[in-house]
């Protein structure tokens, strides 16, 4: 079995920083949280000294691997750069894996769903971290799913779904569901429908990791947006949209209070841990952002956990949610899309969106 926790045990933080003094400086200024974070997101691609051979062999992208076409990468990531696409996917995947592992050490033989998987960037790396799990990917983007079915069938099962629930899975089917910046792009009623549906297909004691945009992302936006978010707790901002995705796929923001009040109808919200975003060389001009890591649990469970979640993408770190399901069922007919790098024209000068 491959496991990211053991894979990176050979990494020596002090040695990497000593051999890469420029990295030492950016870690010192908190542009990166650690040398390991830099190694995963940039160091491997730059062939930096101080990286163990075991990590290179397991994590470095191979030109022999199939890569999505440029337009699919741009739909997910915001540009056509293959190296940026892979570097971001590797780091996000590592942090998802580490977060799950910090909650549940027996992270083996699980059914795991990437809700809004796009062209499979995260499943590709997560399947390397732990090859004893069964991965599933769903997305509204039929073109991306077809690519995954043709190129990544050895890593997971991929399905195209419709716009609204249900998903084609039994109740209590998944141990873990993660969804990166899907709920950052949906209108309010659609979010409620999908929160309920994800609760239906998650096992008791299972976990969900969902991302949101926090209010600090709008600190430099026009006052009318800040006021609307403050008053309602939720802001759905419409822009030009994303090529290849439905018109409803826009940009949404949530306050902490809103999540506590409304998401608790579906999950027990245990805590919200905030993380400040940063300017990161190679990932573009990142703006101030807020990362929520929401630990939500089955209502009968009282359980305090300490978790760290840092999701870094080309544009911005997105908030993440870990939840345990509440016993609910739902009707409807479909699926929600994968997180896309979106910058609606209405707020484009102020933030870039996953």
N, C-alpha and C positions, 0 to 999 in steps of 0.2 A: 504494500500500500504506500502511495505517495501522500505526504501530509506537509502542508506549508509550514506548520510550526516546527517540524523536525527538519524540513528542507533548509530553513534559514538558521538553524542552530549553529551551522558552521560559519555564519557571518560574524565578523568581529568589528563592532562599531568603531572602536578606537583606532584600529588599523586602517579602516577605510577612510576615516577622517584625517588621519596622519598622512596617508598617501595622496589625499585629494584636498589640499588646503583651501581651495575655492569652495568646496562643499562644506568644509568646517565653518567657513565664514557665513554661508547662507543658512546653515543650521543654527548658528549662533544668533542670527537676526530673525530666526523663526520663519524664514522663507520655506524651509523644510523642517518637519518635526524631528527628523533623524537622518543619519547617514543611510540607514536601511531604506527609508522612504525614497531618498534620492536614488539609491541603487536600483530599486524596483522600477521607478518611473523614468529614469534617465541613464543611470550608470551602466546598465546592461547594454543598452543601445549604443552608448559611447565607448564601450569596452574599457571602462575605468579600472585602474589597478585596485587590488584588494577585494575582488569578487571571487569567491570560491568557485572552482570548476564545476562542482555539483550543481550550483545555482545556474551557471551559464548553460549547462547541458539541459537542464529541466525547464528553464523559463525563457530562454532567448528565442525570439521568433526565427523560424527557419524559412529561407526563400523557397524551400520545397513545399511548404504548407500552402494550402489554398487560402487566398485572401479575398474578401468581398470586393466587387467592382467599386470603382471610385464613387459612383453616385449613391451606392448604398452606404459606404463609409461616411460620406458627407451628410446623408440623411440622419445618421445616428450621432455623428461626431462634430459636424460643423465645417470640416474641410476634408480634402481628399488625401491628406498625408497619411501614408501607411504607418510610418514610425510613430507619429502622434497617436494614431488610432490604437496601435498595439500597446504603446507605453501606458496610455490611460487605462486601457482594459486590464492590463496586468496589475496595476496598482489598485484599481477599484475591486478587482476580484480578490486580491490578497486581503484587503480590508474587510470585505464581506466574510470571507472565510475566517479571518481572525476574530471577528465579532461573534460569529456563530460559535466558534470554538471556545470563546471565553465564557459563553453562556452554558454550553453543553459539550463537555469533553468527549462524550461518546458520539462524535459526529461521523458515524459510519452506517452504511446500509440504510440510508435515508432516501426518501423521495423528495426531490428538490425541484421547485418550479421557478423559472425565470419568467415573471409575468411582464410581458413586453420585451422580448429578448432581442428584437431587431435581427441583425445578421450574426448573432451567436457569439459576440466578442467575449462576454463574461463566462459563459458556459465553457468555452474553449480553455480558459485558464483555470476555472474552478474544478473542472474535471481532472486537471493535472495535479491540483492540490490534494484531491482525495478521490481515488479511482474506484472506491467501493460504494459510491452513491449512484442513484439513478436520477439523471437529470432530464427535465422536461422544459421546453420553451414554447411560449405562445405569444402571438403578436397579430395585430390587425393588418400588418403589411405582408400581403401574400407573396410579393416578390422576394422579400427578405427570407420568409419562411421556406419558400421553394429553394432558395440558395442553401439554407441550412440543411434541408432534407437531402440535397444532393451532395453536399460537401462535409457535413458534420454529423452524419447519421451514426457514426461510431461513438459519438460523445453524448447523444441524447435523442429524445423523441421531440419532434417539432410539429406544431399544429397552428393553422390559421383560424382565427375566430372572428366573430362579428363584433359590432359596436357595443352591444349591451349583453349582460349576463343571460343565461348561465354559461359556464365553461363545461366542456364535456368530460367532467370528472365526478366520481362518486363523492358523497359526503365523507369527511375525515380522511381524505386521500393523501395529503402532503404533510411531511414533517416540517419542511421549511419552504417558505415562499419569499422571494425577494423581488423588488420592483423599483428600479432606479429611475427616478424622475418621471414616472408615469403620472402620479398624482400632482405633479407640478404643472400639468398641462390640461387638466380636464375641468369642465364646468361642474358646479357644485352637486347637482342631482345625480350626475353620472358617477361622481366620486362616491356618493353614499351607496349607490347600487353596487359598485365594485367592492367597497369595504365589506358589505354584507356578503357578497359572493365569495370573497377570499376567506371570510370567516367560515363559510359553509364547507369549503374543501380542505381546510386545515384541520389536522388532528387535534384532539385535546392535548394540551401540553406542547403543541407545535409552535413554531415561531414564524412571524412575518417581519420582513425588513422592508419598509416603505420610505420613500423620500419625499420631503416637502421643501418649499422655499420659505424661509423665515422673513420676518418683517424688516430686519436690518438690510436686506437686499434693496429696499426702497428708500434708504436714508437720503440718497441724492436725487431721487425722482421728484417730479412735480408734486406740490403739496396736495393736489386733489387726489392723487393715488394714495398718498400716505393717509389722508383723512378717510378715504373710503375703506382702506384696510383696517384702520384703527376702529372705525365705527361698526363695521360688519364682521371683522375678524377674518374675512376671506375676500380676495380680489381675483377676479378673472379678467385678464387683460387681453384684448383682441388685437392682432397685428396682421401681417401679410400671410401668415401660415408657413408651412413647410412643404416643399415639393414632394409629392408622393404620399402625403398624409391628409386625412380628412380636415375640413375647415374648422371643426370644433377643437382641434388640437392646438391650443393657444398657450397661455402662461398663467399659472395660478400661484397665489401666495396665501399662507396661513399664519395666523398668530398662534402663540403658545396657548392662549386662553381658548381660542376657537377649537384647537385640537383636543384640549382637555374636555371641553363641553360637548362637542359633537362626535368625535371619534370614540368617546367612551360609551356611546350607544352600541358600539360593536366590539370594543376591546377595553380592557382595563389598562389605562395609561399609568404606568408606574413612575416614569421620570422622563424628563427632557434634558438631554445634555447638549449644550451648545459648544460649537467649535468655530473659531474665527477662520475665515478663508484667508488666502495669502496670494501675493504675487509670485508666481512660480515660473522660472525660465523654461521655455519650451512648451508651456501649456497656453500661451497667449496672455493677453492683458486681463488678469483676473481682478474682479472688483471685490469689495467687501461682501462677504456672504455669511450666512448663518447655517450651521449644520445642526439639525435636530437628530438626536439618536433617541428614539422613543421606545422604551421598553414596556410592552403591554402584555398582560398576562391573563390567563383564564381566570374568571371571576373568583373561583373558589381557592385560588392560589395566592398566598402572601409570600413574596419571594423578592428579596433585594439583590441586585446584581450590579457590579461595576463593569461597564463596557466602554470601549473607546471605538468610535467610528469616524474615520476620516475618508470621505469619498472624494477623490479628485478627478476631475474631467478636464477636457481641453479648455472649457470656459469657466467652470465654477464648481465648487464642492456643493453637493446637494444633501439635504437632510435625510436621515435614514430612520426607519421605524422598525422596531422588533416587537412583535405582538404574539400573544396566544389567543386562539380563537374563542369567540362566544357562540353559543349554540343557536345558529340562525340558518334559515334557508331562504332561497330567493328564486324568482322566476325571471324570464327575459330571454335574450338570445345572442350572446356574443362575448367579445373580448375587447380589451383596451390596448392602446399602442405602447410601444417601447419608448423610453426616454430619448428625446431627440434634442440636438443642440439648437435651441430656438431663441431668437432675439426679436420679439414683436416690435414693430416700428414705433409703437406708442411709448416704449421704455428703452429702446435700443441704446441711447447714449449712456444709460445708467447701469446696465448690467447685461451680461451674456448669460444665456440660460442653457442648461444641459439639454 
